[in-house]
Amino acid sequence: MFSGVVLTAVLNHFTKPTMIASPVSYKHSFKLRLATLMLVGMTGLVSLVITAWFTGDNTVTGFFKQLYALQQYPPVWLMPPATLGNIF
């Protein structure tokens, strides 16, 4: 009688459906979030700009030359108030 109960318990354990997640539920658990897409997009954009700059693209090189000129000689309206007294 004891072996019959054990055998029944073992058979029930292996024949009853278990609560294992189906592959469909795994598909729904992976979502591309907005922050991930933005990070990947910005990384790609920066990579393209750096590659274009190193290859000598005139548009990118001209942009960085203009940025350098603006940093060296900023417009008066953009300068901090403490340095305005020295110009006038």
Buried (B, 14 or more C-beta within 10 A) or exposed (E): EEEEEEEEEEEEEEEEEEEEEEEEEEEEEEEEEEEEEEEEEEEEEEEEBEEBBEEEEEEBEEBEEEEEEEEEEEEEEEEEEEEEEEEE
